[in-house]
């Protein structure tokens, strides 16, 4: 059975990849596709190797960077899709990573 913090990172990574590809298909945005693929694959990698001592920290940093970047984009454009959705998902991922780091510490099996 997959631990829930790892499953959350898998879902997050898949949604980032799909969102980046949708940005490319709908708006022909190459930066959107590249950012979605890179961030999505990083989230999947951190989930796959969650027991690495730095994986929860790196997943937290990834989520915080996306909160900052997409939060700025939402405040500038006031368009909820995709910026606000990514901010909400990233907040959830960040909260879970902080919870895991505070309760279990780094390098342990997640719940």
N, C-alpha and C positions, 0 to 999 in steps of 0.2 A: 504494500500500500504506500502511496506517495504521501509524504508529510505535507500538511496544508501550506506552510510557507513556500515550499518548493513548487507545489501545484499553482499557487498564486503567481509565482514568477514565470511559470510556463504559460499560463493564460495571458499574463501581461506581455510577455515576449511575442506571442502569437498575435495579439491585438495590435501591437506596435508595427509588426511586419505587415499585417493586413491593411492597417491604416495608411502606412507609407505607400503601399502598392495602389490603394484606392486613390490617394492623392495624385499619384502619377497617371492613373487611368483617367480620372475626372478632369484634372487641370494640367496634365502633361508636366507636372512639377518633378524634375529630376532631384532637386535637393530634398523634397519630401520623401521620395522613394529611398534615397541613400540614407537619410536620417532614420527612417522607419526600419530599414533593414539592419543597419548597424546597431541601433538601440535595441531592437527586437532580438537579434542574435546574442547581444551581450546579456540581456535578461535571461534568455534560454541557457546560455553558458553558465551564468551564476546559479541558476536553478539546478542544472545538471551537476555542477561541482560545488554544491552548497556547503559541503563539509570542509572546503578550503578555508583556512582561518580568515581570509580577507573577503570571501564571497558576500557575506551579509553586509559588510561595510561598503563594498563596491556596488551592491544592489541599492543600498541606501543613497549613495552618491549619485547613481544614475537617476533614481527617482527624484532627488532634490534638484538636479540639473534640469530635468524635464518640467518639474513644477515651476522653476524660475523662468525658463524659456517660453513655455507654452502659456504661463500666467501673464507674462508681458505681452504675448501675442493676443491673448484674449482681451486684455485691457486696452490694447491699441485698436483692435478690429470690432470688438463686441460680438463676435460670432462664436456661438457655443461649439460648433463642430469645426474642426476636431479638437480645438485648443482646450476648452473647458472639460471635455471628456477625458483627455489625457491628464489634465491637472487632477481631476478627481481620482482616477485610477492610480496616479503616481502618489497621491496623498495616502491612499490605502496601502500601497506597497511600502512606503516610507514608515508608516505607523507599525506595520507588521515587522519590518526589519528592526526597528528600535525595540519593539517588544521582545523579539528573539534575542537580540544582543543583551538586553537588560536582564532577562530571565535565565537564559542558558549560557551566555557568553559565546565567544567566538570558537569555531572549530568543533562544535558538538553537533550530534545528530539533531535536526530540527524536529521537535515534538513528535 
